[in-house]
């Protein structure tokens, strides 16, 4: 559900799921290897990126901006 919401850019639903389980920010899409950072960058949504980084920091999650997808 998390990956589907990210892929479609459904940010309100993404944040709801994130606050239920902040570790989702580190999960990879099993097909593409994309993380939340990849999907947000793909959508080009600066506000969503800022919200994710801020929320992750508050939750004690370290996001890796160098994480690779399945395509490298």
BELDACOR-V657674 format. One record per residue. N is the residue number from 1. RES is the residue in three letters. PSI is psi in whole degrees, -180 to 180 (999 if undefined). OMEGA is omega in whole degrees, -180 to 180 (NA if undefined). D_LAST is the distance of its C-alpha to the last C-alpha in whole Angstrom. Layout:
N|RES|PSI|OMEGA|D_LAST  N|RES|PSI|OMEGA|D_LAST
This chain:
1|UNK|-42|180|24  2|UNK|-51|-177|22  3|UNK|-40|179|19  4|UNK|-43|179|21  5|UNK|-41|178|23  6|UNK|-47|-178|19  7|UNK|-34|-179|18  8|UNK|-6|180|22  9|UNK|27|180|22  10|UNK|74|-168|25  11|UNK|-36|-180|25  12|UNK|-44|178|29  13|UNK|-36|177|28  14|UNK|-47|-177|24  15|UNK|-36|177|27  16|UNK|-47|179|29  17|UNK|-39|179|27  18|UNK|-44|-178|25  19|UNK|-24|174|29  20|UNK|-36|-179|29  21|UNK|89|-177|27  22|UNK|-23|179|25  23|UNK|-16|177|22  24|UNK|-28|-180|21  25|UNK|-20|-179|19  26|UNK|-9|-178|17  27|UNK|148|178|16  28|UNK|143|172|13  29|UNK|129|-175|14  30|UNK|-20|179|14  31|UNK|-50|-174|13  32|UNK|-22|-174|10  33|UNK|9|180|9  34|UNK|143|171|10  35|UNK|-179|176|13  36|UNK|-39|179|16  37|UNK|-43|179|14  38|UNK|-48|-177|12  39|UNK|-42|180|14  40|UNK|-42|178|17  41|UNK|-41|179|15  42|UNK|-36|178|15  43|UNK|-15|179|18  44|UNK|34|-176|19  45|UNK|95|-177|22  46|UNK|-41|-179|22  47|UNK|-43|179|25  48|UNK|-39|178|23  49|UNK|-46|179|21  50|UNK|-41|179|24  51|UNK|-42|179|25  52|UNK|-47|-179|22  53|UNK|-45|179|22  54|UNK|-47|180|26  55|UNK|-40|179|26  56|UNK|-43|179|24  57|UNK|-45|179|25  58|UNK|-34|-178|29  59|UNK|-2|-180|28  60|UNK|23|-180|26  61|UNK|132|177|23  62|UNK|115|179|20  63|UNK|137|179|17  64|UNK|108|-179|14  65|UNK|-9|180|13  66|UNK|8|-180|10  67|UNK|140|-177|9  68|UNK|145|174|5  69|UNK|-178|178|5  70|UNK|-24|180|6  71|UNK|0|180|4  72|UNK|999|NA|0
